[in-house]
């Protein structure tokens, strides 16, 4: 299977539009949100969506289909085979998932997804409003800590970024726009109330999404950027570079939500898998190994 880093490199490679921004050490490509359809989805979900069968017969022995955002790649991929429920994960960005699910006939949705796992509540709520998902099944199951991340293994290790900013040791920073994603909103809260970026007035670069922040930093064009922890934990539970874990008290929680798609509300395996994610300590422990945190924890 592809690594999480490979997915994001493919996302970056397949974007249709870029905007060049001059930096002191080169060029940074700010990725266009409108073109952020995941390359992983292009070889998986979109292909499947194009070839949906006319038949609506359901194979009771088939694994349930779990559609999820790329931040969940490492956690879900390594969870396969470890649960009583046989499931097949499929990945795409929130925008891609909404487009695919909205343009698929309701009776054919089980061929695409039984269960949706989203990085915010807006996508599942949109599906609930169009009767494609069951409102009563919508539930948060985990949360993602916010981190300031750098590919430099020494920059943020053991250092408070506020001190580094005062000493001008952080040369540039990338942030997601607050209006578009929970990560952007949480980042804005941190900057507004706890972090003075006045020393980086001309070296602060805004992106539409945390995927774009990830790309800016991983390319080396920006010193560091705010993203969620799961983006930097790979399937081997390793983190490359250095990071500052933003205290939870500094921002609103970045919660992930699960919801059953309407045609699958009677699917016992889909129901059980969602219950497992929400209620089982074993599931919470597994997700914590890949950068997530329990909603109930204080950290």
Secondary structure, DSSP 8 states (H G I E B T S, - for coil): ---HHHHHHHHHHT-S-EEEEEETTEEEEEE-GGG---HHHHTTHHHHHHT--S-----TTS-EEEEE-GGGHHHHHHHTTSSSS-EEEEE--HHHHHHHHHTS-GGGHHHH-SEEEESSHHHHHHHHHTTSB-GGG-EEEEEE-EEEEESSTTTSTT--HHHHHHTT----EEEE-TTT-HHHHHHHHHHHHH---GGGTTSEEEESSHHHHHHHHHTTSSSEEEEEGGGGB-TTS-B-SEEEE--GGGS---EEEEEEBGGGTT-HHHHHHHHHHHH-HHHHHHHHTTTEE-TT---
